[in-house]
Amino acid sequence: MSTAALGRGMLMTGMTPQSSMGLTPALAAAEGTSDAEIMLRAKTGDQAAFDYLVQKYRRPMVSFMYRMARNAAAAEDLAQEVFLRVYRSRATYEASAKFTTWLYRIATNLAVNHARDTRHERPEVQVSLDEPDEDTGTTIELPDGNLNAEQVMVRRERMLAIRSKVEALPEQQRLAVIMHKYQQMDYKEIADVLKKSESATKSLLFRAYETLREQLKEFA
């Protein structure tokens, strides 16, 4: 199957029409099938298995790439490229590591290279009115309770500050924070992706959060 066959439409919808009757999240859960086992099926040419993984991880991947690139269009393109690389590399996949570890290593390498290549083109950090708060999950436009205009403005300033300070962290710290706070990955998963020990990863995150705590103390 050519790369062209894995067009934007297929990746953006997550599954091809013919595979929608094959492996589904509910079926995979019922069968107790791990992502690694599903990737091994994709390795042998099982298109439904690959489509299942695209469907399952597309949204987290777009979210991860957006936090790295700060550009919605670039995030979509980078997420698509991650799955293209997964497909091209399927023959080399070994189940010795979790599928997510392998996936995020591909994504991390791509995101870091993109960030370095576009470091002079990065857009100004902004917050949309309908974008969820970093901590509460509520939006500025529809906040918790009955916040007045001044409180809404303070919340927006806080979100901008968090976003800009995370973006300003050293590369490894920024990656670790994004994976830990926003992708909900644990220490071991992050350590495996970054090829560090768990203790080194904990130290990395501790330094990052200490920096953020100090720089954001006015919003505490």
N, C-alpha and C positions, 0 to 999 in steps of 0.2 A: 504494500500500500504506500502510495507516495505521500510526501508531506502536504502536497496540494489538497489531497483528499481530506486532510484534517483541517478543513477551512474554518473560518471564523464562525460561521453559522453553527457548525456542530459543537464547537467548544463553548459557545455562548449559551446554547440550550442545554448542554451537558450530556445529552444522549441522542443517538440517531434514531429515526423512527423504527427501524427494524430491531434495534437492540432494546427498545422500551419494554418488550415482552420477555426479555431475558433476565439478567441479574438486576435486582432492585435492592435498595437499602433494606427494606423490610425482609426480603428473601435472604439476603446475606446475613442479617442479624439472626433470623430464625435458624439458619443453617450453622450459625456459629463460625462463619468464615472470616478469617482475619484479612486485613488489607494486604498483607504480605502474600497470603495464599491467592488472593484475587489478582495481584500483580504477576504472580507466577503463571496464572492462567492467561493473562494478557501477553506475557512473554511468549507463550506457545501459539499466539495468534487469535485468542478469544477476544473479538471486538467488543462484545457486551461487557466483558470484565473491564476493559479499558474505559469504556463509556461510563460505567458505574463509578470509577475512580474520579473521572472528570466531574461528574455530577456531584459527587460527595465533597470534593475539595476545591471546586471552582471558586465558590464564594469566600472561603478562608484565604485562598491564594490572592484573589483580587484585593481583599482587605489588607493583607500583608504588603502587597506591592504598592498599594496606595499610601500606606504609612511610610514606605521607603521613598517613593517617588513624588508624593504630594501632587499628583496629577491623575485625574480619573481616566483619561484616555490612555495615558502611558501605563497605568495599572492594569487595564484590560489587556493591552498588548503584551505586557510582560507576563501576565498570568497565562495568556495563550501560548507564549513562547515556552514557559515552563512545561506545559503539557506536551508541546511538540518535542521538547527535549526528552521528556519521559518516554514518549513513544519511540523516538529514534534510539534511545538507550535501553529499550526493554530487553534486548538480548543479553545485556551485561548485568541485569539485575540479579542479585543474590539475596535470599531471605535471611541472611545472617543478621541484618539490621532491620528495625521497624521500617515499614514503608514510608511513614511520615518523616523519619530521619533522612532517608534518601531523597524524598521530595523536597524537604526544606533545605537540604544542602544544594540542590540544583537551584532552588529559588533564591537562596542567599547569595550564591555566586553571581547569579544574573542581576540581582538587585544592587549588589555592591558595585559591580562593573558599570551598571547604568548610572548609579549615583556619582561615581567618579567621572564618567564621561560627560555628565550634564551638570557638574557642580557649579558652573558659571551661569546656568540657565534655570536654576531652581526658582519656582514661583514663590512669591511672598506667602508666608503662612497665613491662611485665612480660615474662618469658621463660617459654615452655612447655617442659616436659621433653623433648617430642618435636620441638622446633623446631631446625633446623640452626644450628650455630655460624656466626657472621658470616664467619669466615675459613676454617675447616676444612671446613665442610659436614656435619660429624658432629653427632649429637644429644647432649644432656646425658645422656639416659637410656641411650643406647648409644654411649658415647664411644670414642675411639681407645684401643687397648691396654687396660690394666688400671688406670685411674685410681681412686684411693681417694676416699672421701667428701669429704675436704678439697679435693682437686684438682677434683672435680666442682663444689663450691661456689665455688671460685675462678673456674672457667670461667663459671659462671652469673653471678657478679658482674661479670666482664669483659664478657660479652654485654650485661648491663643497662647498664653504663657506656657502652659504645660506642653503644648505641641511644639513650640519653638525651642524650649529647653531640651526636650527629648531629641529633637532634630540636631541640636548642637552638641550632643554627647559624642565622645569618641566612638568610632565605628563599631567596635566590638560591644561596647556598652549599649549603644543604641539598638543593635540587633538583639541583644539579650533581653532588653526591656520590652521591645516590641513583641518578641516571642512569648515572654513571661506574662506581661500585663494584658496584651491585646489578643494574642493567639491562644492563651490559656495553656501554655506548655509548661511541664514541670522541669525541675533542675536537670534531671537525667536526660530528658529529651533535648533540652537546649545544649547540654554538654556534648551530646552525641553529634548534634548538627554542627556545633562550633569546633568539634574535635578537641575538647578540653576535659579535664577531670571535673567531677561534680563539685569538689571543693573550690577549684579555680572559678567555676561558673558562679557559685554562691558569692565568692569574693568580688567577682566582676559586677554582679547585680547589686551587692551591698554598696560598692563604691558609686554605682550609677544612682541608686535611690538616695544615698546620702547627698550627692551633688544636687539632685532634684529637690530634695527636702530643704536644703539650704537656700537654693535659688528661688524657691516658691513659698518661702515661709510667710511672706506677706499675704498669701491667699489661704493660709491655714485657718 
